[in-house]
Amino acid sequence: MTFWVYILRCADYSYYTGHTDNLDQRIEQHKFRTFPTCYTASRLPVELVFSQPFPTRDEALACERRIKGWSRKKKEAMITGDWRRVSELARNTLRQAQGERSLE
């Protein structure tokens, strides 16, 4: 079985990141408000802008959680396939975190 991490762009230009074992079905559920309390239900229409397969649910969930912690710029770099920029933004985040710790 394949598991997927996916990113949707909502009508308000925000991003929603999730994971599933049936990508097509899950996208349809978002589009048809199957779960009315879901983040995307009040932000329709949505568009799938990124997806990546994983061999296990644990790996997909770990990736989803990592992406949810990323900045908008970093998500957009990944969506466009600009891995150099993703790496650059990750280094900047690390430098900022190290700088904050040195001030303590």
Stockholm file with secondary structure:
# STOCKHOLM 1.0

chainA/1-104         MTFWVYILRCADYSYYTGHTDNLDQRIEQHKFRTFPTCYTASRLPVELVFSQPFPTRDEALACERRIKGWSRKKKEAMITGDWRRVSELARNTLRQAQGERSLE
#=GR chainA/1-104 SS CCEEEEEEECTTSCEEEEEESCHHHHHHHHHTTSSTTSGGGGSCSCEEEEEEEESSHHHHHHHHHHHHTSCHHHHHHHHTTCHHHHHHHHHHHHHHHHHHHHTC
#=GC SS_cons         CCEEEEEEECTTSCEEEEEESCHHHHHHHHHTTSSTTSGGGGSCSCEEEEEEEESSHHHHHHHHHHHHTSCHHHHHHHHTTCHHHHHHHHHHHHHHHHHHHHTC
//
